[in-house]
Amino acid sequence: MLRRVAGVVGQSVLAARAARTSSVCSVRWASVSAGTVLERYPTTLPPLSEWEREVYLPFHRQVELEKSMLSYEEYTELLEKEEAARQAAKNKGKKAKGQASAGRREVRSEEEDPFVPASVETEADVAGDTKSLQRALAEKLYLLVKTDGKWSWPMQSDVNQETGSIREAAEAGLEGVTKNIGLVHFVSNCPSCVIPGANDDKTFLVRAILVNGEFEPNSTVEDYAWVRHSEFGSFLPKETVDTLSKALY
């Protein structure tokens, strides 16, 4: 008897779960669009911050020296020569260089002859060329296209809610604005962001990465731009930017 009651209860629970699942899956929106958030990842490191220059680099060098193959005497001599070089440069304003006895390596005072890395600013940065991928090399860039007088992502509208795939629709939307493009990697089949619209419309955005190559638009594109996250506000509505800020990182 107890087994029969347990079986009936179990069937009831399963039936209730199936009904809830069916009701969720039966939700339909007025229209569904799918877009591709195409990203170009940074190609170089950003400039060092003041803390990294003043604190991290000296500490990192100290650790490297302590873990090196130098003997204690060589290590002490190297530190003394570096300190003497710093003092000489500070007091006399002249270059002071020493040599480590083991490897006869040249020691340079960071105060009087600091290492200055090459600038990450390019000609495209100076010219403000948003069509070039050779800009903002230390930041992510996102592709926006202008069609029918409106800026948005590469998009496909009216996705079939019965048989359509968000990922496939996003890929088709990207292909629909492209004459030629390099290797593109879609991060997932799952959308990373949903943007609600008027009249119960939904726009699902799928993230993708431009691995290599360039973007060459076709004739349907009026204009396009590779923009930073901080530049979204110049192209997209504020509500869209606020929603994207929670999804993109």
C-alpha positions as CSV (number, residue, x, y, z in Angstrom):
1,M,0.0,0.0,0.0
2,L,2.8,2.4,0.9
3,R,4.6,1.6,-2.3
4,R,1.5,2.3,-4.3
5,V,0.9,5.6,-2.6
6,A,4.5,6.6,-3.1
7,G,4.2,5.7,-6.8
8,V,1.1,7.8,-7.2
9,V,2.7,10.8,-5.5
10,G,5.8,10.4,-7.6
11,Q,3.8,10.4,-10.8
12,S,1.9,13.5,-9.6
13,V,5.2,15.3,-9.0
14,L,6.6,14.4,-12.4
15,A,3.3,15.5,-14.1
16,A,3.5,18.8,-12.3
17,R,7.1,19.4,-13.4
18,A,6.2,18.5,-17.0
19,A,3.4,20.9,-16.9
20,R,5.6,23.7,-15.6
21,T,8.3,22.9,-18.2
22,S,5.7,22.9,-21.0
23,S,4.4,26.3,-19.9
24,V,7.9,27.8,-19.9
25,C,8.8,26.3,-23.3
26,S,5.5,27.5,-24.8
27,V,6.4,31.2,-24.1
28,R,6.6,33.1,-27.4
29,W,7.6,36.6,-28.0
30,A,6.4,39.1,-30.6
31,S,9.7,38.8,-32.5
32,V,13.2,37.5,-31.8
33,S,16.4,38.9,-33.3
34,A,19.9,37.5,-32.9
35,G,23.1,39.6,-33.1
36,T,26.9,38.9,-32.9
37,V,29.1,40.8,-30.5
38,L,32.3,40.5,-32.4
39,E,35.4,41.3,-30.3
40,R,39.0,42.0,-31.2
41,Y,41.1,41.1,-28.1
42,P,44.0,43.2,-27.0
43,T,47.2,42.6,-28.9
44,T,49.6,44.2,-26.4
45,L,49.8,45.0,-22.7
46,P,48.7,48.4,-21.4
47,P,51.4,50.8,-20.1
48,L,52.5,50.2,-16.5
49,S,50.8,52.1,-13.8
50,E,52.6,54.3,-11.3
51,W,52.3,51.6,-8.6
52,E,53.7,49.0,-11.0
53,R,56.7,51.1,-11.9
54,E,57.5,52.2,-8.4
55,V,56.6,49.1,-6.3
56,Y,56.2,46.0,-8.4
57,L,59.2,46.3,-10.8
58,P,61.8,46.8,-8.0
59,F,60.3,44.0,-6.0
60,H,60.2,41.7,-9.1
61,R,63.8,42.5,-9.8
62,Q,64.8,41.8,-6.2
63,V,63.1,38.4,-6.4
64,E,64.8,37.5,-9.6
65,L,68.2,38.4,-8.2
66,E,67.6,36.4,-5.0
67,K,66.7,33.3,-7.1
68,S,69.5,33.8,-9.6
69,M,72.7,31.7,-9.8
70,L,74.8,34.5,-8.4
71,S,76.8,33.8,-5.3
72,Y,76.2,35.9,-2.2
73,E,79.4,37.9,-2.9
74,E,78.4,38.5,-6.5
75,Y,74.9,39.5,-5.5
76,T,76.2,41.8,-2.8
77,E,78.7,43.4,-5.2
78,L,75.9,43.9,-7.8
79,L,73.7,45.7,-5.2
80,E,76.6,47.9,-4.1
81,K,77.4,48.9,-7.7
82,E,73.7,49.7,-8.4
83,E,73.5,51.8,-5.3
84,A,76.7,53.6,-6.1
85,A,75.4,54.3,-9.6
86,R,72.2,55.7,-8.2
87,Q,74.1,57.9,-5.8
88,A,76.5,59.1,-8.4
89,A,73.7,60.0,-10.8
90,K,71.8,61.7,-8.1
91,N,74.7,63.8,-6.7
92,K,76.6,64.6,-9.9
93,G,73.9,64.1,-12.6
94,K,76.3,61.9,-14.6
95,K,75.9,58.4,-15.9
96,A,77.5,55.9,-13.6
97,K,77.8,52.3,-14.7
98,G,79.4,49.3,-13.1
99,Q,80.0,45.7,-14.0
100,A,79.1,42.6,-12.2
101,S,82.2,40.5,-11.7
102,A,80.7,37.1,-12.7
103,G,79.2,38.0,-16.1
104,R,80.8,41.4,-16.6
105,R,77.3,42.7,-17.1
106,E,76.6,46.4,-17.5
107,V,74.6,47.9,-14.6
108,R,72.4,50.8,-15.4
109,S,70.9,53.2,-12.9
110,E,67.1,53.3,-13.3
111,E,67.1,56.8,-12.0
112,E,69.5,58.3,-14.5
113,D,68.8,56.0,-17.4
114,P,65.3,54.5,-17.1
115,F,63.9,52.0,-19.6
116,V,61.1,53.6,-21.6
117,P,59.0,51.1,-23.5
118,A,57.6,51.9,-27.0
119,S,54.3,53.7,-27.1
120,V,51.2,51.7,-27.7
121,E,49.6,54.6,-29.5
122,T,49.4,54.1,-33.2
123,E,48.7,56.3,-36.2
124,A,45.1,55.1,-36.2
125,D,44.8,56.3,-32.6
126,V,46.2,59.7,-33.5
127,A,43.9,60.0,-36.6
128,G,40.8,58.6,-34.7
129,D,40.3,56.0,-37.4
130,T,37.6,53.8,-36.0
131,K,37.6,51.5,-39.0
132,S,41.2,50.3,-38.3
133,L,42.0,47.4,-36.0
134,Q,45.4,49.0,-35.4
135,R,43.9,51.2,-32.7
136,A,43.5,50.8,-28.9
137,L,45.9,47.8,-29.0
138,A,45.8,47.4,-25.3
139,E,41.9,47.3,-25.1
140,K,39.1,45.2,-26.5
141,L,37.3,46.5,-29.6
142,Y,33.8,45.7,-30.7
143,L,32.3,45.8,-34.2
144,L,29.3,48.0,-34.8
145,V,27.6,48.4,-38.2
146,K,25.2,51.0,-39.5
147,T,22.3,49.8,-41.6
148,D,19.1,51.7,-42.4
149,G,20.5,54.8,-40.6
150,K,20.9,52.9,-37.3
151,W,24.0,51.6,-35.4
152,S,23.8,48.1,-34.0
153,W,25.5,44.7,-34.0
154,P,25.5,42.5,-37.1
155,M,21.9,41.3,-36.7
156,Q,19.3,38.9,-38.1
157,S,15.7,39.7,-37.4
158,D,12.6,37.5,-37.2
159,V,14.3,34.3,-36.0
160,N,12.0,31.3,-36.2
161,Q,11.0,30.5,-32.6
162,E,9.9,27.0,-33.4
163,T,12.9,25.6,-35.3
164,G,15.5,28.5,-35.3
165,S,18.8,28.5,-33.5
166,I,20.1,31.7,-31.8
167,R,23.7,30.8,-32.6
168,E,22.9,30.0,-36.3
169,A,20.9,33.2,-36.6
170,A,23.7,35.3,-35.1
171,E,26.2,33.7,-37.6
172,A,23.8,34.4,-40.5
173,G,23.5,38.0,-39.3
174,L,27.3,38.4,-39.4
175,E,27.6,36.9,-42.8
176,G,24.8,39.1,-44.0
177,V,26.9,42.3,-43.6
178,T,30.3,40.8,-44.6
179,K,32.0,40.6,-47.9
180,N,35.1,39.1,-46.5
181,I,36.2,38.4,-42.9
182,G,39.0,36.5,-41.2
183,L,38.7,33.6,-38.7
184,V,35.9,34.1,-36.3
185,H,35.4,31.9,-33.1
186,F,31.9,31.9,-31.5
187,V,32.5,31.5,-27.7
188,S,29.3,29.6,-27.0
189,N,25.9,28.5,-28.3
190,C,24.3,30.4,-25.4
191,P,23.5,34.1,-25.7
192,S,25.4,36.3,-23.3
193,C,22.9,39.1,-23.2
194,V,19.2,39.7,-23.9
195,I,17.9,43.2,-24.7
196,P,14.2,43.7,-24.4
197,G,12.4,45.8,-26.9
198,A,9.0,47.4,-27.5
199,N,6.0,45.1,-28.0
200,D,7.6,42.2,-26.3
201,D,10.5,42.0,-28.8
202,K,13.7,40.3,-27.7
203,T,17.3,40.6,-29.1
204,F,19.7,37.9,-28.1
205,L,23.5,38.7,-28.4
206,V,26.1,36.0,-28.9
207,R,29.7,36.7,-28.3
208,A,32.4,35.9,-30.9
209,I,36.1,36.6,-31.2
210,L,38.0,37.8,-34.4
211,V,41.0,35.5,-34.2
212,N,42.7,37.0,-37.3
213,G,42.0,38.9,-40.5
214,E,40.0,42.0,-41.2
215,F,36.4,42.9,-41.6
216,E,35.3,43.9,-45.0
217,P,31.6,45.1,-45.2
218,N,29.3,44.4,-48.1
219,S,27.0,46.9,-49.8
220,T,24.2,46.6,-47.2
221,V,26.4,48.4,-44.6
222,E,26.3,52.2,-44.7
223,D,29.2,52.5,-42.1
224,Y,31.0,50.5,-39.5
225,A,33.3,51.1,-36.6
226,W,35.5,49.2,-34.1
227,V,34.8,50.8,-30.8
228,R,35.9,50.6,-27.2
229,H,33.5,49.7,-24.5
230,S,33.7,53.3,-23.2
231,E,32.7,54.5,-26.7
232,F,29.3,52.6,-26.9
233,G,27.5,55.7,-25.7
234,S,28.3,57.6,-28.9
235,F,26.7,54.9,-31.0
236,L,24.0,53.0,-29.0
237,P,21.0,54.0,-26.8
238,K,21.8,54.5,-23.1
239,E,19.5,51.6,-22.1
240,T,21.4,49.2,-24.4
241,V,24.7,50.4,-23.1
242,D,23.6,49.8,-19.5
243,T,22.4,46.3,-20.3
244,L,25.7,45.5,-22.2
245,S,27.8,46.7,-19.3
246,K,26.5,43.8,-17.2
247,A,27.3,41.2,-19.8
248,L,30.6,42.3,-21.4
249,Y,33.8,42.1,-19.5
